[in-house]
Amino acid sequence: MAGNVPPVADERGGLLKYLEQQRHVLRIAAYGLSEEQARAVPSRSSLSVGGLVKHVADTEDGWIDIVLQLPQKEPTKEDYVNGFRLLESETLEGVLARYDEVARRTEEVIAGIADLGQPVPVPKNVPWFPKDVDAWSVRWVLLHLIEETARHAGHADIVREHIDGATAFPLMAAAEGWPESPWMKPWKPEPQSV
């Protein structure tokens, strides 16, 4: 996928393409990382690239459950904290594969919804959700997922830059095989010293 979303034909396609693009740039932040680097927390926050991918996959999956009006599990503090980090039993490859599954599920569910204005009840067990709003729309949920993914893709960019200095476009150039130019050199891993 290139650095920008291609022209879109309609609202549903546009929303899904922008969400796909933001997922892609979040994945780019993980490109070429070792397991150790994916778990690294190089800034004052507790965020890691792998943990951010995991969090965004969990968040998107949870929102699709809400759209489908499936029962919601009451999160614990431990669930919340662990949702932002890779546990010992988890790998970067595993969370990226799960993120792909979540994306497929989102696209299948959204394809099956006739009206993007369909109401989506606002869960009442989350402190940052408004208490005076009964429902959002599927459209709102898609826009929120784009916003959430973009926010965390930015976090992942900053974390990645702290790990090895790599930035988004050189990483994208490497991941997508762009040719080197005088002004854009695809990222290459630093040689490992022995």
C-alpha positions as CSV (number, residue, x, y, z in Angstrom):
1,M,0.0,0.0,0.0
2,A,1.4,3.4,-0.9
3,G,1.8,6.3,1.4
4,N,-1.7,7.6,0.6
5,V,-5.2,6.2,0.2
6,P,-6.1,5.9,-3.4
7,P,-9.2,7.7,-4.7
8,V,-12.4,6.3,-3.1
9,A,-15.8,5.8,-4.8
10,D,-18.1,5.9,-1.8
11,E,-18.4,6.6,1.9
12,R,-18.1,3.0,3.1
13,G,-15.2,2.2,0.8
14,G,-13.5,5.5,1.9
15,L,-13.9,4.8,5.6
16,L,-12.6,1.2,5.2
17,K,-9.6,2.3,3.1
18,Y,-8.6,5.1,5.5
19,L,-8.8,2.6,8.4
20,E,-6.7,0.1,6.3
21,Q,-4.1,2.8,5.6
22,Q,-3.8,3.6,9.3
23,R,-3.5,0.0,10.2
24,H,-0.7,-0.2,7.5
25,V,1.3,2.7,8.9
26,L,1.0,1.2,12.4
27,R,2.3,-2.1,11.1
28,I,5.2,-0.2,9.3
29,A,6.4,1.0,12.7
30,A,7.0,-2.7,13.6
31,Y,8.8,-3.5,10.3
32,G,12.2,-5.2,10.9
33,L,12.0,-5.2,14.7
34,S,13.3,-8.1,16.7
35,E,11.1,-9.5,19.5
36,E,13.2,-7.6,22.0
37,Q,12.8,-4.4,20.1
38,A,9.0,-4.9,19.8
39,R,8.8,-5.1,23.6
40,A,11.2,-2.2,24.2
41,V,9.9,0.8,26.2
42,P,12.5,3.4,25.3
43,S,10.6,6.5,26.4
44,R,9.1,7.6,29.7
45,S,5.8,6.0,28.8
46,S,5.1,2.3,29.1
47,L,4.4,2.0,25.4
48,S,6.1,-0.5,23.1
49,V,5.5,-1.0,19.4
50,G,4.3,-4.5,19.9
51,G,2.0,-3.4,22.8
52,L,0.5,-0.7,20.6
53,V,-0.3,-3.1,17.8
54,K,-1.9,-5.5,20.3
55,H,-3.9,-2.6,21.9
56,V,-5.2,-1.4,18.6
57,A,-6.2,-4.9,17.5
58,D,-8.0,-5.4,20.8
59,T,-9.7,-2.1,20.5
60,E,-10.9,-2.6,17.0
61,D,-12.2,-6.1,17.8
62,G,-14.0,-4.7,20.8
63,W,-15.7,-2.0,18.8
64,I,-16.9,-4.6,16.3
65,D,-18.3,-6.6,19.2
66,I,-20.2,-3.4,20.3
67,V,-21.5,-2.9,16.7
68,L,-22.8,-6.5,16.8
69,Q,-24.2,-5.8,20.3
70,L,-22.3,-8.8,21.7
71,P,-21.9,-9.0,25.5
72,Q,-19.1,-6.9,26.9
73,K,-16.6,-8.2,29.4
74,E,-16.0,-5.9,32.3
75,P,-12.3,-5.0,32.1
76,T,-10.1,-5.2,35.1
77,K,-7.1,-2.9,35.8
78,E,-4.8,-5.8,34.9
79,D,-6.7,-6.3,31.6
80,Y,-6.2,-2.6,30.8
81,V,-2.5,-2.6,31.6
82,N,-1.8,-5.9,29.8
83,G,-3.6,-4.7,26.8
84,F,-0.7,-2.3,26.1
85,R,2.1,-4.8,26.4
86,L,3.3,-8.0,24.9
87,L,3.0,-10.8,27.5
88,E,5.7,-13.5,27.7
89,S,3.4,-15.9,25.8
90,E,2.9,-13.4,23.0
91,T,5.0,-12.5,20.0
92,L,5.1,-9.6,17.5
93,E,4.4,-12.1,14.7
94,G,1.3,-13.3,16.7
95,V,-0.1,-9.9,17.4
96,L,0.4,-8.9,13.8
97,A,-1.4,-12.0,12.6
98,R,-4.2,-11.3,15.0
99,Y,-4.4,-7.8,13.7
100,D,-4.9,-9.2,10.2
101,E,-7.7,-11.4,11.5
102,V,-9.4,-8.4,13.2
103,A,-9.1,-6.3,10.0
104,R,-10.8,-9.1,8.0
105,R,-13.6,-9.4,10.6
106,T,-14.2,-5.7,10.6
107,E,-14.4,-5.6,6.8
108,E,-16.8,-8.6,6.7
109,V,-19.1,-7.1,9.4
110,I,-19.2,-3.6,7.8
111,A,-19.9,-5.1,4.4
112,G,-23.0,-6.8,6.0
113,I,-24.4,-3.6,7.4
114,A,-26.9,-1.9,5.0
115,D,-27.0,1.5,6.8
116,L,-23.9,3.2,8.2
117,G,-26.3,5.3,10.3
118,Q,-27.4,2.2,12.2
119,P,-27.3,2.9,15.9
120,V,-24.6,1.4,18.1
121,P,-25.4,1.6,21.8
122,V,-22.9,3.4,23.9
123,P,-21.5,1.1,26.6
124,K,-22.2,2.4,30.0
125,N,-19.2,0.7,31.8
126,V,-16.4,2.8,30.4
127,P,-15.6,6.1,32.3
128,W,-14.6,8.0,29.2
129,F,-17.8,7.4,27.3
130,P,-20.5,10.1,27.6
131,K,-23.3,9.3,29.9
132,D,-25.8,11.5,28.0
133,V,-25.5,9.7,24.7
134,D,-27.5,6.5,24.1
135,A,-26.1,5.5,20.7
136,W,-23.5,6.3,18.1
137,S,-23.7,5.2,14.5
138,V,-21.6,2.6,12.6
139,R,-20.2,5.5,10.7
140,W,-19.1,7.1,14.0
141,V,-17.5,3.8,15.1
142,L,-15.5,3.7,11.8
143,L,-14.4,7.3,12.2
144,H,-13.4,6.6,15.8
145,L,-11.4,3.5,14.8
146,I,-9.5,5.6,12.2
147,E,-8.8,8.2,14.9
148,E,-7.7,5.6,17.5
149,T,-5.5,3.8,15.0
150,A,-3.9,7.0,13.8
151,R,-3.2,8.2,17.3
152,H,-1.5,5.0,18.2
153,A,0.4,4.8,14.9
154,G,1.9,8.2,15.9
155,H,2.8,6.8,19.3
156,A,4.4,3.8,17.5
157,D,6.4,6.1,15.2
158,I,7.9,7.9,18.2
159,V,8.7,4.7,20.1
160,R,10.3,3.2,16.9
161,E,12.4,6.3,16.4
162,H,13.7,6.0,20.0
163,I,14.6,2.3,19.4
164,D,16.7,2.7,16.3
165,G,16.1,6.1,14.7
166,A,13.9,4.7,11.9
167,T,11.1,6.9,10.7
168,A,7.8,6.2,8.8
169,F,8.6,6.9,5.2
170,P,12.1,5.2,5.1
171,L,10.4,2.2,6.8
172,M,7.6,2.2,4.3
173,A,10.1,2.5,1.5
174,A,11.9,-0.6,2.8
175,A,8.7,-2.6,3.5
176,E,7.2,-1.8,0.1
177,G,10.4,-2.1,-2.0
178,W,10.5,1.6,-3.1
179,P,13.6,2.4,-5.2
180,E,16.2,4.5,-3.5
181,S,16.3,8.2,-4.6
182,P,18.5,11.1,-3.8
183,W,16.0,12.2,-1.2
184,M,14.5,8.9,0.0
185,K,16.6,6.0,1.1
186,P,14.7,2.9,2.3
187,W,15.5,1.9,5.9
188,K,18.1,-0.8,6.4
189,P,18.9,-2.5,9.7
190,E,22.1,-1.3,11.4
191,P,24.8,-3.9,11.1
192,Q,25.1,-5.9,14.3
193,S,28.5,-5.7,16.1
194,V,30.1,-8.9,17.1
